[in-house]
Amino acid sequence: MAKMVNVGYSNMVSVDRIIAVMTPEAAQTKRVVARAKNEGKFLDASHGRRTRSVVILDSGHVVSSGYTTATISEQISRNELAGIRERDEKDDNDDDEGSLDGDFRS
């Protein structure tokens, strides 16, 4: 199942598709946004409010967000930690299935 990150106002983006989270004030970000708008690949997840970050996806889509870059980065980190915990718990459960109870005699 794909891990999702909230980019504001209940809009979600797949963590696996994110290649960058950028501040909107940078000149490079403004050029990327302008290009995405011209190509029809711009998504406004800020609902017309102040854009605090811009999320770049591997498909070339660009998503404006009302959340800061730090907030989105924290959510991504939490998702990664949750995934690691899930894998560790699964590995622990797999190890338990192979254990033997009682006396072991050769």
HELIX and SHEET records of a PDB file:
HELIX    1   1 VAL A   15  ARG A   17  5                                   3    
HELIX    2   2 ALA A   27  GLU A   39  1                                  13    
HELIX    3   3 THR A   69  GLU A   97  1                                  29    
SHEET    1   A 2 MET A   4  GLY A   8  0                                        
SHEET    2   A 2 ASN A  11  SER A  14 -1                                        
SHEET    1   B 4 ILE A  18  MET A  22  0                                        
SHEET    2   B 4 SER A  53  LEU A  57 -1                                        
SHEET    3   B 4 VAL A  62  SER A  65 -1                                        
SHEET    4   B 4 PHE A  42  ASP A  44  1                                        
END                                                                             
